[in-house]
């Protein structure tokens, strides 16, 4: 978990949440993201975040230290005054001779003057925005962050929230210690055509009234190329036609599906022949769409 992560936000609770509320939030999230239940590639990392947050907030003493010193609380010496940082934030008070003191001072005392040794660099996170097509194909991608460029290998089929680890590219270590890792969190950009839900994709499938009534085979574009979908006779707007395995790929399991959602369209303007045909249909048809609602 990256330095700076808010454990309360991970569990979705307020900083004043009671222990029972924290426990309920943990159980609910753990059921959702446990790797035995959720096969999404990002679920395991999310589950680890949830477990770490609960481990800290479920213990009253650990929670107090986290509240006082933040995510770096484990690096603070056990004898550090938990109220020191709060007093420092409040600033000098009248007659109190206030002093400047922060977590860096505490850590400096612990690891510098006391000689506690090297400290590994902090892990860091940054968003990596991809189009649906880029996420589908994967491949090499150059990313620039903070003036530095990285060559990133994006696995095919990455999903929203999945993290890509760049080992040793995080914060610098102290006194010769190893650097932390940089995690790129995948964010899928909104797409004009595809709607994404996990590994499944949805697209609109416009049909003419006679295509929906008589049935038809139609070409549908997917990130992996064109596919054919068979529209059964008597199809109405809203019907979802599944193309199994044509969603986002999964290198470790079953590929997602693509759903073509039918939208029956009518001509904005009718020619004379078209109008006569529709009038003939209206005269002979016994179909009443409102009776079937």
PETA-V224248 format. One line per field, one symbol per residue. psi: psi as a letter, one per 30 degrees, with the letter a starting at -180 (. if undefined). burial: # if it has 16 or more other ideal C-beta (glycine too) atoms within 10 Angstrom, else .. A space follows every 50 residues. Layout:
# PETA-V224248
psi: ???
burial: ???
This chain:
# PETA-V224248
psi: kkkfkjeeeefhllfgkleeeeeeeeeeeeeegkffejgkffeeeeeeee eeeeeeffjeeeeeeeeefafgfffkkfgkjffeeeeeeflklkffhllj kaeeeeeeeefdefhfalkklkklklkjkkleeeeeeaakkkkkkhfkkk jkjjkkgllkfkkkkjkggblklkhglllalkkjjkkkkkkfekkkjcfk kklkjkklefeeefllkkkkklfgaklkkjjlkgklkfkkkkjkggbklj fgbklllkkjjkjkklkekkleeeeeeeeeeeefkgkjfffg.
burial: ##....##.##.#...#....#..##..#...#....#.####.###.## #.##.##.....#.#####.###..#...#...##..#............ ..#..##..##.......#.#####..#.#.#.###.#....#....... .#.#..###..###.#..###.#.....########.#.....#.#..## ###.#.#...###..#.#.#.###....#.#...#...#.#.#..##### ....######.#.#.............................
